[in-house]
Amino acid sequence: MHKRLKEIEKRLSAIAEEAETDGADLEALSRETDELIQERDAIIAKEESRKNLLGKIANGSIGSPSNQPLPEIGDNAEQRIANDFVATNRMTMDAVQMRTVLLSGGTIATPTKVSGINDLPGGVSSIVDMVTVEDCTGMSADKVALVTADSSASANTEGSAASTSEPTFAYVTISPSDYSLISYVSKQIRRQSPLNYTQKVKASAVKALRRKAAKVITDAALSSAYADEIIMSSIDAQTLRKITMNYGAEDEVIGNGVLFLNKADLIAFGDVRGTNEKKAVYEITPNPSNPNTGIIKDGGLSVMYCIDPDCYALTGGTNPSTTATKPTMFYGVPASIKLDLFGGTEISTSEDYKFAEGLLSVRGDASFGAGLVVKGGIIKVSLAKAT
């Protein structure tokens, strides 16, 4: 590594420590940080140019081939971002990066061990990984067209003009909402390398983002006027067949659907017994690589399920409303639900709020929205109106 680069990184780390002390001249430290980062970027750019030149010579593009080894450039882009985050307590991911981490299934690289605070197991529904996610940066809203009725043929009498029936269209407008996502990590992780520290903070912020996105997706699907509905009051031996066979048009049975339900309802499916009271009607097999999902079997009928804590439980649930039904679980093809990301996400940290507990507050600010963009894309199971 370039000698001066090492000196700059050492000084940036020292500045990060100095900024934590009482009476630190933050304005002077900020100016010095900007100057060091500018100098570091200039060195790296120069080394990149030298590397490209030597590469051209080595492969015969210009000059004579050379066996001279290419110089090391120093820290890669990810490392530079981590160092900047340590110095400024702020980083930004654009919508393309956020789309990548949203669909990661929660497998963001994090330090193996961090003292002081441990993450809860799971905690985020996999629904985020199943829906359609689109980058809508720069748009004030996303207007999606959908077919609400197909065209149909009619009898034709010879000598008369054929009558036509055009398909009917409608629009779903997905508008952005701003969300501030707060999570906490141990202050002790600052003692790790800048890269590990940055990864832990990012993982914490993204987990909070995924949890909020899962709720926005669920709420949008269940409140859509284009969702089908079936009324039920409890889970019995016919429930799974009624849901799946009522999904889709009268002339088809659509496969590849997913049943999204509260964990209490999944337990209720497992408790259903047939005429032989010892034998379970439903066979439930969790996915070993992702216990948030699995398969429910009813004889020859196999349906994938996904636990969604944002679904109201049908089991033991009540509906006090006399004017509206109460949605619970729902079934359908997840790709018919769309999650739009309206710009990037800014992640920042602060010690102020949880100073006494020794925790860093991690804040992620994002803007997104969701909507059901296929008529009948899901069928929801609802409790009847109260009488």
NORFEN-V373059 format. One record per pair of residues at least 12 apart in sequence whose C-alpha atoms are under 7 Angstrom apart, sorted by the first residue. I is the first residue (numbers start at 1). J is the second residue. Records with the same first field share a line. If there is no record, write none. Layout:
I->J, J
//
This chain:
1->72, 73, 74
2->74
5->40
8->36, 40
12->33, 87
15->29
16->86, 87
44->73
47->73
48->73
51->70, 71
54->70
79->195
82->194, 195, 198
83->194
85->198
86->194
89->348, 349
90->347, 348, 349
91->346, 347, 348
92->344, 345, 346, 347
93->344, 345, 346
94->343, 344, 345
95->135, 137, 341, 343, 344
96->135
98->344
99->133
102->128, 210
103->128, 129
105->126, 129
108->203
109->199
110->196, 199, 200, 203
111->196, 200
114->189
115->188
116->186, 188
117->185, 186
124->210, 211
125->214, 292, 307, 308
126->292, 306
127->214
128->210, 213, 214
130->334, 335
131->334, 335, 337, 338, 339
132->335, 337, 338, 339
133->338, 339, 340
134->339, 340, 341
135->340, 341, 342
136->340, 341, 342, 343
137->341, 342, 343
138->342, 343
139->342
141->173, 174, 175, 176
142->173, 174, 175
143->171, 172, 173, 174
144->171, 172, 173, 373
145->169, 170, 171, 172
146->169, 170, 171, 373, 374, 375
147->167, 168, 169, 170, 375
148->168, 169, 170, 375
149->167, 168
150->167, 168
151->165, 166, 167
152->165
153->165
172->373
174->369, 370, 371
175->369
176->342, 367, 368, 369
177->367, 368, 369
178->366, 367, 368
179->365, 366, 367
180->363, 364, 365, 366
181->205, 208, 209, 363, 364, 365
182->208, 361, 362, 363, 364
183->204, 205, 208, 361, 362, 363
184->359, 360, 361, 362
185->359, 360, 361
186->358, 359, 360
187->358, 359, 360
201->362
205->362, 363, 364
215->310
216->369, 370
217->339, 370
218->310
220->370, 371, 372
221->337, 371, 372
222->327, 380
224->372
226->375, 376
227->375, 376, 377, 378, 379, 380
228->376, 378, 379, 380
229->379, 380, 381, 382
230->380, 381, 382
231->381, 382, 383, 384
232->381, 382, 383
233->383
234->314, 315
235->268, 269
236->272
237->272, 281
247->379
248->376
256->333
257->331, 332, 333
258->303, 304, 305, 306, 331, 332, 333, 334
259->304, 305, 306, 330, 331, 332
260->305, 306, 307, 308, 329, 330, 331
261->306, 307, 308, 311, 329, 330
262->307, 308, 309, 311, 312, 313, 329
263->307, 309
264->313, 315
265->313, 314, 315
268->315
269->282
270->282, 284
281->298
282->296, 297, 298
283->296, 297, 298
284->296, 297
292->306, 307
293->305, 306, 307
294->306
311->328, 329
312->327, 328, 329
313->328
314->328
319->383, 385, 386
320->386
321->385, 386
322->385, 386, 387
323->385
324->385
325->382, 383, 384, 385
326->382, 383, 384
327->380, 381, 382, 383
328->380, 381, 382
329->380, 381
330->378, 379, 380, 381
331->378, 379, 380
332->377, 378, 379
333->377, 378
336->372, 373, 374, 377
337->371, 372, 373
338->370, 371, 372, 373
339->369, 370, 371
340->368, 369, 370
341->367, 368, 369
342->367, 368
343->367
344->366
345->364, 365, 366
346->364, 365, 366
347->363, 364, 365
348->362, 363, 364
349->361, 362, 363
350->362
//
